Amino acid sequence: MGEFFIDCPGGTGKTFLYRALLAGIRTKGVYSISTASSGVAASILPGGRTNHPRFKIPIDIDENFTCNISKQSSLADLIRDSKLIVWYEVSMAKKRTIKAFDELLKDLTSTNILFGGKVVVFRGDFRQTLPVIRSGKKEDFIDEGLLYSHNWNHLEKLCLSENMPAKKDLAFSEYLMRIGNGQEKTNNGNRIEIPQNFIIPFTNEIESLNFLFNVTYPDLHTFFSNPSSITSRVILTTKNDFVDEINDMLIHRFPNDAKVYTTIDETMEPNDQCQFEDFLHTLQPANLPPYRLTLKKNCPFILLRNLNPSKGLCNGTRLICHDFKTHVISATIAVVI
């Protein structure tokens, strides 16, 4: 038995490590469980599931919640028979969730040994997203995480430190690590200064965005035939309005003919449809596509629902368009190299 926490900054081979670990265990005929704190992370693990359905963790938790698994259920048998449990992205989980997970394993195995005597491997990166606390401050996010769990001191800590994708750019890799570790120098306003060679000079909004597009996607007419060239590049921004604006500009540049899908917006009362239909078209609810969705062949887009997590179709999965029907989009899961 053993309890481990593997500190894995981005790019250090965490996915390869876990897939190799699970494959090595399962080829020996030993049961194992792989879970993650998000659907996309779970989809890249063999047999991965999110921890909420796997361990019956409630979505809305309070101080006294428990994992609702009967000792006589088939799920309880699976957990008891498993020798290894992997928990991916545990840095996003609240400490009360870890405590309930520990108590669940103790209950199912009828022992007081930590995590029921199972070999448990947690993976996390505290430089990335921490537990989400509504209206919380920095200290609230930190206090709610695994670091302040009573289980933390019982875990053996291991670390992956070499950024494999950035091996050819050691300076950039070290810069990212200094930021993640809180070691990068700040200015008088307590802000990190971005190196000048990372910055797109601002002239006006249109010219600067065009410059950014040309640097990120230097030749879309060449890239569009190789989807991995598109999905291995990304432009991040802060608000959904900016995302929509950038998407519209990029899809206009993308080769091929466009296919436009429009939503069907209906009011609760049929008599109000004519009066409010135009207003409904202006609304952009979270986690729903826009009123007008413009796509082109070989362009990437993101799935917004957990359609089939076991097949990798989770909320957040990136897809590549191939063909369009009236009510169906044919696509494949994007594989980022």
Residue pairs with C-beta under 8 A, 6 or more apart in sequence:
1 113
1 115
1 117
1 118
1 119
2 119
2 120
2 156
3 114
3 115
3 119
3 120
3 122
3 151
3 154
3 155
3 156
4 119
4 120
4 121
4 122
4 155
4 156
4 157
4 158
5 90
5 122
5 123
5 124
5 146
5 152
5 155
5 156
5 157
5 158
6 14
6 17
6 121
6 122
6 123
6 124
6 158
6 159
6 160
7 124
7 125
7 126
7 157
7 158
7 159
7 160
8 14
8 17
8 123
8 124
8 125
8 159
8 160
9 125
9 127
9 160
9 161
9 163
9 176
9 177
9 180
10 125
10 127
10 128
10 163
10 176
11 163
11 164
11 165
11 166
11 173
12 160
12 161
12 162
12 163
12 164
13 160
13 162
13 164
14 123
14 160
15 44
15 45
17 160
18 34
18 45
18 86
18 88
18 121
18 123
19 44
19 45
19 46
21 84
21 86
21 121
22 32
22 34
22 45
22 46
22 47
22 84
22 86
23 46
25 32
25 83
25 84
26 32
26 46
30 83
30 84
31 78
31 81
31 82
31 83
32 82
32 83
32 84
32 85
32 86
33 47
33 54
33 78
33 79
33 82
33 84
33 85
33 86
34 42
34 45
34 46
34 47
34 48
34 49
34 86
34 88
35 42
35 45
35 48
35 49
35 50
35 51
35 54
35 55
35 85
35 86
35 87
35 88
36 42
36 45
36 48
36 49
36 50
36 51
36 87
36 88
36 89
37 50
37 51
37 87
37 88
37 89
37 90
37 92
37 93
38 50
38 89
38 92
38 314
38 316
39 50
39 306
39 309
39 314
39 315
39 316
39 317
40 314
40 315
40 316
40 317
41 48
41 88
41 89
42 48
42 49
42 50
42 88
42 309
42 314
43 309
43 312
43 313
43 314
43 317
44 312
45 86
45 88
47 310
48 88
48 309
49 309
50 309
51 57
51 87
51 93
51 97
51 101
52 58
52 59
55 67
55 69
55 79
55 101
55 104
56 67
56 68
56 69
56 75
57 65
57 67
57 97
57 100
57 101
58 65
58 68
61 94
61 96
61 97
61 100
63 96
65 96
65 100
66 100
66 103
66 104
67 100
67 101
67 103
67 104
69 75
69 76
69 79
69 104
69 108
70 76
71 107
71 108
76 108
79 85
79 104
79 105
79 108
80 108
80 109
82 118
83 118
83 119
84 118
84 119
84 120
84 121
85 115
85 118
85 119
85 120
85 121
86 120
86 121
86 123
87 93
87 101
87 120
87 121
87 122
87 123
88 123
89 123
89 124
90 98
90 122
90 123
90 124
90 146
91 124
91 125
91 126
91 128
91 129
91 130
91 145
91 146
92 124
92 128
92 129
92 130
92 131
92 132
93 131
93 145
93 146
94 131
94 144
94 145
95 144
95 145
95 146
95 148
95 149
98 146
98 149
98 151
99 149
99 150
99 151
101 115
102 114
102 115
102 151
105 115
105 116
105 118
106 112
106 113
106 115
106 116
108 116
109 116
109 117
109 118
111 117
114 151
114 154
115 151
122 146
122 155
124 146
125 180
126 145
126 147
127 179
127 180
127 181
130 141
130 142
130 144
130 145
131 141
131 144
131 145
132 141
133 140
133 141
133 144
136 144
142 148
146 152
163 173
163 176
163 177
166 172
166 173
166 176
167 173
175 184
175 195
177 183
178 184
179 192
184 192
185 192
185 193
186 192
186 193
187 193
200 208
200 211
200 212
200 215
201 208
201 211
202 208
209 246
209 249
212 235
213 249
213 250
213 253
216 233
216 235
217 223
217 230
217 233
217 250
217 253
220 253
220 254
220 255
221 255
222 229
223 229
223 230
224 230
224 254
224 255
224 256
224 297
224 298
224 299
225 298
227 298
227 300
227 320
227 334
228 334
228 335
228 336
228 337
230 298
230 299
230 300
230 320
231 300
231 318
231 320
231 334
231 335
231 336
232 336
232 337
235 246
237 243
237 246
240 284
240 286
244 284
244 290
248 294
251 258
251 294
251 295
251 296
251 299
254 296
254 299
255 296
256 296
256 297
256 298
257 296
257 297
258 294
258 295
258 296
259 294
259 295
259 296
259 324
260 292
260 293
260 294
260 295
261 289
261 292
261 293
261 295
261 329
262 291
262 292
262 293
263 281
263 288
263 289
263 290
263 291
263 293
265 277
265 280
265 281
265 283
265 291
266 273
266 280
267 273
267 276
267 277
267 280
281 291
282 291
283 291
284 290
284 291
287 304
287 315
288 304
289 304
295 301
295 321
295 324
295 329
296 321
297 321
297 322
297 323
297 324
298 320
298 321
298 322
299 320
299 321
300 318
300 319
300 320
300 321
300 334
301 318
301 319
301 321
301 331
302 316
302 317
302 318
302 319
303 313
303 314
303 315
303 316
303 317
303 318
303 319
304 315
305 315
306 313
306 314
306 315
307 313
307 314
312 333
313 333
317 333
318 333
318 334
318 336
319 331
319 332
319 333
319 334
320 331
320 332
320 333
320 334
321 329
321 330
321 331
322 330
322 331
322 332
323 329
323 330
324 330
